[in-house]
Amino acid sequence: VWAGVHSIRDNEGLALVVALLEETYPPEVKRHAAGVLQNCSRDKDSVGIIREHNAIPLLSNLLFMDDLTTQMPATGALLNLNGICGDQSEERQAMKSTLGQCIAIGLLSGMMEECMAAVESDKAG
């Protein structure tokens, strides 16, 4: 586990990091917060604290952003919060598949919006 995890956890920093996932923060802040939570969620002593601060719904919201670099650490954090890091259980594999599908749906949705905007632009021009 990354050495900074203990420092963040022991100094009550996990609540602050989770708060950075709220709507009011810009996407780049959310991306970095998700990365920190992905690393911290590998530490079994941090998992409960992260869950207590309502991180799961906030991380889940990030799966639907148009930014793959935000979706990936959010997915990793959710997987780690669902079980032991590196666990290959059937439940973890099912969640991994579901999270991958959520990312794919989000990407497809973004591509469809771009296509529709291009079609509308062609019609107008």
NUBATI-749816 format. One line per field, with one value per atom (N, C-alpha, C, O, CB): residue number from 0; atom name; x, y, z. Coordinates in steps of 0.05 Angstrom, whole numbers. Atoms other than C-alpha are relative to their C-alpha. Glycine has a CB too. Layout:
num = [NUM	...] .
atome = [CA	...] .
X = [X	...] .
Y = [Y	...] .
Z = [Z	...] .
END
This chain:
num = [0	0	0	0	0	1	1	1	1	1	2	2	2	2	2	3	3	3	3	3	4	4	4	4	4	5	5	5	5	5	6	6	6	6	6	7	7	7	7	7	8	8	8	8	8	9	9	9	9	9	10	10	10	10	10	11	11	11	11	11	12	12	12	12	12	13	13	13	13	13	14	14	14	14	14	15	15	15	15	15	16	16	16	16	16	17	17	17	17	17	18	18	18	18	18	19	19	19	19	19	20	20	20	20	20	21	21	21	21	21	22	22	22	22	22	23	23	23	23	23	24	24	24	24	24	25	25	25	25	25	26	26	26	26	26	27	27	27	27	27	28	28	28	28	28	29	29	29	29	29	30	30	30	30	30	31	31	31	31	31	32	32	32	32	32	33	33	33	33	33	34	34	34	34	34	35	35	35	35	35	36	36	36	36	36	37	37	37	37	37	38	38	38	38	38	39	39	39	39	39	40	40	40	40	40	41	41	41	41	41	42	42	42	42	42	43	43	43	43	43	44	44	44	44	44	45	45	45	45	45	46	46	46	46	46	47	47	47	47	47	48	48	48	48	48	49	49	49	49	49	50	50	50	50	50	51	51	51	51	51	52	52	52	52	52	53	53	53	53	53	54	54	54	54	54	55	55	55	55	55	56	56	56	56	56	57	57	57	57	57	58	58	58	58	58	59	59	59	59	59	60	60	60	60	60	61	61	61	61	61	62	62	62	62	62	63	63	63	63	63	64	64	64	64	64	65	65	65	65	65	66	66	66	66	66	67	67	67	67	67	68	68	68	68	68	69	69	69	69	69	70	70	70	70	70	71	71	71	71	71	72	72	72	72	72	73	73	73	73	73	74	74	74	74	74	75	75	75	75	75	76	76	76	76	76	77	77	77	77	77	78	78	78	78	78	79	79	79	79	79	80	80	80	80	80	81	81	81	81	81	82	82	82	82	82	83	83	83	83	83	84	84	84	84	84	85	85	85	85	85	86	86	86	86	86	87	87	87	87	87	88	88	88	88	88	89	89	89	89	89	90	90	90	90	90	91	91	91	91	91	92	92	92	92	92	93	93	93	93	93	94	94	94	94	94	95	95	95	95	95	96	96	96	96	96	97	97	97	97	97	98	98	98	98	98	99	99	99	99	99	100	100	100	100	100	101	101	101	101	101	102	102	102	102	102	103	103	103	103	103	104	104	104	104	104	105	105	105	105	105	106	106	106	106	106	107	107	107	107	107	108	108	108	108	108	109	109	109	109	109	110	110	110	110	110	111	111	111	111	111	112	112	112	112	112	113	113	113	113	113	114	114	114	114	114	115	115	115	115	115	116	116	116	116	116	117	117	117	117	117	118	118	118	118	118	119	119	119	119	119	120	120	120	120	120	121	121	121	121	121	122	122	122	122	122	123	123	123	123	123	124	124	124	124	124] .
atome = [N	CA	C	O	CB	N	CA	C	O	CB	N	CA	C	O	CB	N	CA	C	O	CB	N	CA	C	O	CB	N	CA	C	O	CB	N	CA	C	O	CB	N	CA	C	O	CB	N	CA	C	O	CB	N	CA	C	O	CB	N	CA	C	O	CB	N	CA	C	O	CB	N	CA	C	O	CB	N	CA	C	O	CB	N	CA	C	O	CB	N	CA	C	O	CB	N	CA	C	O	CB	N	CA	C	O	CB	N	CA	C	O	CB	N	CA	C	O	CB	N	CA	C	O	CB	N	CA	C	O	CB	N	CA	C	O	CB	N	CA	C	O	CB	N	CA	C	O	CB	N	CA	C	O	CB	N	CA	C	O	CB	N	CA	C	O	CB	N	CA	C	O	CB	N	CA	C	O	CB	N	CA	C	O	CB	N	CA	C	O	CB	N	CA	C	O	CB	N	CA	C	O	CB	N	CA	C	O	CB	N	CA	C	O	CB	N	CA	C	O	CB	N	CA	C	O	CB	N	CA	C	O	CB	N	CA	C	O	CB	N	CA	C	O	CB	N	CA	C	O	CB	N	CA	C	O	CB	N	CA	C	O	CB	N	CA	C	O	CB	N	CA	C	O	CB	N	CA	C	O	CB	N	CA	C	O	CB	N	CA	C	O	CB	N	CA	C	O	CB	N	CA	C	O	CB	N	CA	C	O	CB	N	CA	C	O	CB	N	CA	C	O	CB	N	CA	C	O	CB	N	CA	C	O	CB	N	CA	C	O	CB	N	CA	C	O	CB	N	CA	C	O	CB	N	CA	C	O	CB	N	CA	C	O	CB	N	CA	C	O	CB	N	CA	C	O	CB	N	CA	C	O	CB	N	CA	C	O	CB	N	CA	C	O	CB	N	CA	C	O	CB	N	CA	C	O	CB	N	CA	C	O	CB	N	CA	C	O	CB	N	CA	C	O	CB	N	CA	C	O	CB	N	CA	C	O	CB	N	CA	C	O	CB	N	CA	C	O	CB	N	CA	C	O	CB	N	CA	C	O	CB	N	CA	C	O	CB	N	CA	C	O	CB	N	CA	C	O	CB	N	CA	C	O	CB	N	CA	C	O	CB	N	CA	C	O	CB	N	CA	C	O	CB	N	CA	C	O	CB	N	CA	C	O	CB	N	CA	C	O	CB	N	CA	C	O	CB	N	CA	C	O	CB	N	CA	C	O	CB	N	CA	C	O	CB	N	CA	C	O	CB	N	CA	C	O	CB	N	CA	C	O	CB	N	CA	C	O	CB	N	CA	C	O	CB	N	CA	C	O	CB	N	CA	C	O	CB	N	CA	C	O	CB	N	CA	C	O	CB	N	CA	C	O	CB	N	CA	C	O	CB	N	CA	C	O	CB	N	CA	C	O	CB	N	CA	C	O	CB	N	CA	C	O	CB	N	CA	C	O	CB	N	CA	C	O	CB	N	CA	C	O	CB	N	CA	C	O	CB	N	CA	C	O	CB	N	CA	C	O	CB	N	CA	C	O	CB	N	CA	C	O	CB	N	CA	C	O	CB	N	CA	C	O	CB	N	CA	C	O	CB	N	CA	C	O	CB	N	CA	C	O	CB	N	CA	C	O	CB	N	CA	C	O	CB	N	CA	C	O	CB	N	CA	C	O	CB	N	CA	C	O	CB	N	CA	C	O	CB] .
X = [17	0	18	38	-19	-14	24	3	-16	-15	-6	57	-18	-24	29	17	14	-28	-42	-3	27	-49	-3	-24	-5	1	-34	-2	-16	24	1	-21	-27	-37	22	26	-85	-21	-37	-8	20	-126	3	-16	3	-4	-94	-4	-8	28	5	-103	-27	-32	22	27	-176	-3	-22	-13	1	-162	-19	-26	27	18	-207	-27	-37	-5	26	-270	4	-14	-9	-5	-238	3	-7	26	-3	-219	-27	-33	20	27	-289	-16	-31	-15	15	-318	7	-9	5	-9	-278	-15	-12	30	15	-323	-27	-42	-4	27	-384	-2	18	-4	6	-416	14	20	-30	-10	-388	29	39	-2	-28	-316	3	-12	16	-5	-287	9	19	21	-7	-275	28	33	-4	-28	-199	4	20	19	-1	-208	-12	-1	-14	13	-256	18	19	-27	-18	-207	22	27	12	-22	-150	-10	3	15	11	-195	-7	-2	-26	6	-218	25	26	-15	-26	-145	10	20	20	-9	-129	-17	-6	-2	18	-190	6	3	-29	-8	-169	24	24	6	-23	-102	-7	2	22	6	-130	-19	-17	-14	19	-184	14	1	-22	-16	-129	8	16	25	-6	-118	-25	-44	13	25	-168	-9	-33	5	8	-167	-13	-27	24	12	-189	-27	-43	19	24	-246	-25	-43	-2	23	-296	-4	-27	2	2	-280	-9	-26	28	9	-288	-29	-44	17	29	-355	-17	-39	-4	15	-378	-6	-26	14	3	-369	-14	-12	28	18	-416	15	5	-20	-16	-362	-12	-8	28	9	-396	-19	-14	-14	17	-453	15	11	-24	-16	-404	19	21	16	-17	-355	-16	-7	17	18	-412	-8	-9	-25	7	-432	22	17	-6	-23	-362	1	14	26	0	-374	-14	-10	-13	16	-421	11	-2	-28	-13	-373	12	17	23	-11	-345	31	44	-8	-29	-274	10	6	9	-10	-242	21	23	12	-20	-185	-12	2	20	14	-236	-15	-16	-20	15	-277	18	9	-12	-17	-217	7	3	26	-5	-196	-26	-25	15	25	-269	-8	-17	-23	5	-278	18	9	4	-19	-216	-7	-6	28	8	-239	-25	-26	-5	25	-308	6	-5	-20	-7	-277	14	8	19	-14	-231	-19	-16	23	19	-289	-19	-31	-15	17	-328	13	-1	-9	-13	-276	30	39	-4	-28	-204	14	8	11	-15	-157	14	28	21	-12	-136	-17	-11	27	19	-194	-11	-19	-23	11	-217	-26	-32	21	25	-283	-20	-17	-13	20	-343	-15	-22	-20	14	-378	16	6	-6	-18	-318	2	1	28	-2	-313	-26	-25	5	26	-388	-1	-11	-23	1	-380	19	13	8	-20	-318	-13	-9	25	13	-358	-22	-24	-13	21	-417	12	2	-17	-13	-371	11	9	22	-10	-338	-22	-18	15	23	-406	-10	-19	-22	8	-424	18	8	0	-18	-362	-5	-6	30	6	-377	-26	-27	-2	25	-448	4	-7	-22	-6	-423	15	9	16	-16	-373	-18	-17	23	19	-427	-19	-25	-15	18	-474	13	1	-10	-15	-421	4	2	27	-5	-406	-26	-26	10	26	-481	-7	-17	-22	6	-488	17	7	6	-18	-428	-10	-11	29	11	-458	-25	-28	-6	24	-525	6	-7	-19	-7	-493	12	7	21	-11	-454	-21	-21	21	22	-517	-16	-23	-19	15	-554	16	5	-6	-17	-495	1	0	29	1	-495	-26	-27	5	26	-569	-2	-14	-22	1	-561	18	13	7	-21	-500	-3	13	27] .
Y = [-24	0	25	26	0	-26	70	12	13	19	-10	102	24	26	10	-23	165	-8	8	17	9	123	2	12	-29	0	116	29	35	-14	-28	190	13	28	16	-11	209	-11	4	-7	13	159	9	16	-31	-6	174	30	36	-7	-29	250	9	32	16	-6	245	12	28	17	-11	262	-14	-3	0	15	209	15	16	-28	-15	250	24	30	10	-23	310	-8	5	15	10	269	-7	-1	-24	8	240	25	26	-17	-25	311	12	27	20	-11	329	-12	-3	-3	13	283	13	7	-30	-13	328	16	24	19	-14	364	27	35	4	-28	432	2	23	12	0	412	-6	-21	-20	4	414	-29	-43	19	28	348	-8	-31	-4	9	349	-5	-22	22	5	353	-27	-42	23	25	295	-23	-44	-1	20	255	-7	-30	9	5	264	-12	-29	26	11	250	-30	-46	16	28	185	-16	-39	-3	14	166	-5	-26	16	3	179	-22	-39	27	20	138	-29	-48	7	27	81	-11	-34	2	9	78	-6	-26	21	4	86	-24	-37	25	23	33	-27	-47	2	25	-19	-7	-30	2	3	-10	-8	7	25	11	-53	18	19	-28	-18	-3	26	40	7	-24	53	-5	14	12	7	17	9	22	-30	-7	26	30	40	-12	-29	99	13	31	12	-10	112	-5	13	-13	6	77	17	26	-30	-16	115	28	41	2	-28	181	1	20	12	0	161	1	14	23	-1	151	-16	-9	-9	18	95	14	12	-24	-14	137	22	27	12	-21	194	-11	0	16	13	148	-11	-10	-23	11	115	22	17	-13	-22	183	6	14	25	-6	190	-19	-13	-2	19	129	11	1	-26	-11	170	26	39	4	-23	227	-8	-31	11	5	234	-2	1	23	0	228	-27	-34	23	27	159	1	-17	-13	-2	184	5	2	23	-2	198	-26	-35	23	25	135	-23	-39	-8	23	88	-1	-22	2	2	108	-4	-16	24	4	111	-30	-41	17	29	40	-16	-34	-9	14	17	3	-17	10	-4	48	-16	-28	30	15	17	-30	-44	4	28	-51	-6	-27	-8	4	-44	2	-13	21	-2	-22	-23	-29	26	24	-83	-25	-44	-5	24	-132	5	28	-24	-2	-145	5	-8	-26	-6	-115	-25	-39	22	23	-170	-25	-46	-6	22	-215	-7	10	7	8	-256	-16	-34	-18	15	-281	6	25	9	-3	-290	27	40	-24	-26	-230	24	42	3	-22	-185	1	23	-2	1	-208	11	24	-28	-10	-194	30	44	-13	-29	-124	13	34	7	-11	-112	1	21	-18	1	-132	22	36	-27	-20	-87	28	45	-3	-27	-27	5	28	1	-4	-38	6	23	-26	-5	-39	29	42	-20	-28	27	19	39	5	-18	59	-1	20	-8	3	32	15	29	-29	-14	59	30	44	-9	-28	126	10	32	6	-8	129	0	18	-19	1	107	24	35	-26	-23	160	26	41	2	-23	213	1	22	2	1	190	6	19	-28	-5	190	30	41	-16	-28	261	16	35	10	-14	283	-4	14	-10	6	249	16	28	-30	-16	282	29	43	-4	-28	350	5	26	8	-3	339	0	15	-23	2	319	26	37	-24	-26	381	23	41	6	-21	424	-1	20	-2	3	396	9	21	-30	-8	408	31	43	-12	-29	480	14	37	8	-13	494	-7	2	-8] .
Z = [0	0	0	14	25	2	-18	28	43	-19	-27	43	8	32	0	-6	38	10	22	-23	-8	50	31	40	-9	-30	125	10	29	12	-8	131	-5	12	-15	7	96	20	31	-29	-18	137	29	42	-1	-28	204	7	30	8	-5	196	-10	-15	-14	8	177	-27	-32	21	27	105	-19	-40	-12	18	74	-4	-26	11	2	89	-19	-34	28	17	55	-30	-48	9	28	-7	-11	-34	-1	9	-12	-7	-27	21	4	-7	-27	-39	22	26	-70	-23	-46	-3	22	-110	-4	-23	7	2	-98	-26	-38	24	25	-157	-3	-25	-2	2	-140	-9	-15	27	8	-157	-29	-41	17	28	-227	-6	12	-11	7	-265	7	16	-29	-5	-256	30	37	-9	-29	-180	6	22	16	-5	-181	-10	3	-15	11	-225	20	26	-27	-19	-175	26	38	5	-25	-115	-4	14	8	5	-148	0	9	-28	0	-159	29	35	-15	-28	-86	14	29	16	-13	-64	-11	4	-5	10	-111	15	23	-31	-15	-76	29	40	-2	-29	-6	4	25	10	-3	-18	-2	3	-21	-1	-25	29	34	-17	-28	50	15	17	12	-13	89	23	28	10	-22	147	-10	5	17	11	100	-13	-15	-21	15	65	16	4	-5	-16	122	2	1	27	-2	130	-26	-26	7	26	56	-5	-14	-23	3	55	18	10	7	-19	117	-10	-3	26	10	80	-27	-42	-3	24	23	-26	-45	2	24	-29	-23	-46	6	21	-67	-20	-44	11	19	-98	-15	-39	13	13	-112	-22	-43	21	20	-147	-23	-46	14	21	-185	-20	-44	13	18	-213	-20	-42	16	17	-242	-24	-45	15	22	-286	-24	-47	9	22	-329	-11	-27	9	11	-342	-28	-33	19	26	-412	0	-21	-19	-3	-386	10	33	20	-7	-387	22	38	-24	-21	-343	28	48	-7	-25	-289	6	29	0	-4	-300	10	26	-27	-7	-292	30	42	-16	-29	-221	16	38	10	-13	-201	0	20	-12	3	-227	19	33	-29	-18	-190	29	44	-5	-28	-125	7	28	5	-5	-131	2	19	-22	-2	-144	26	39	-23	-25	-84	24	43	3	-22	-40	1	22	-3	1	-62	11	18	-29	-10	-39	4	1	-19	-4	-25	-26	-46	13	24	-76	-10	5	6	12	-123	2	-9	12	-3	-103	-28	-43	20	26	-163	3	-13	-14	-4	-135	-22	-38	27	21	-180	3	-16	1	-5	-147	-9	-22	31	8	-159	-31	-43	12	30	-232	-12	-32	-9	10	-242	3	-15	15	-4	-213	-20	-31	29	19	-256	-28	-42	-1	26	-318	-1	-22	-5	0	-298	-1	-16	26	1	-285	-28	-38	21	28	-353	-19	-37	-9	17	-386	5	-14	5	-5	-351	-14	-25	31	14	-379	-29	-42	6	28	-448	-8	-28	-8	6	-445	1	-15	21	-2	-422	-25	-35	25	24	-480	-25	-41	-4	23	-530	0	-21	0	-2	-504	-9	-23	30	8	-513	-30	-42	14	29	-584	-15	-35	-8	13	-601	1	-19	14	-3	-575	-21	-33	28	19	-618	-29	-45	2	26	-679	-6	-27	-3	4	-669	-3	-20	24	2	-660	-28	-40	22	26	-725	-22	-41	-6	19	-762	0	-21	6	-2	-736	-12	-24	30	11	-755	-31	-44	10	29	-826	-11	-33	-8	9	-832	0	-18	18	-3	-809	-20	-28	28	17	-853	-28	-44	9] .
END
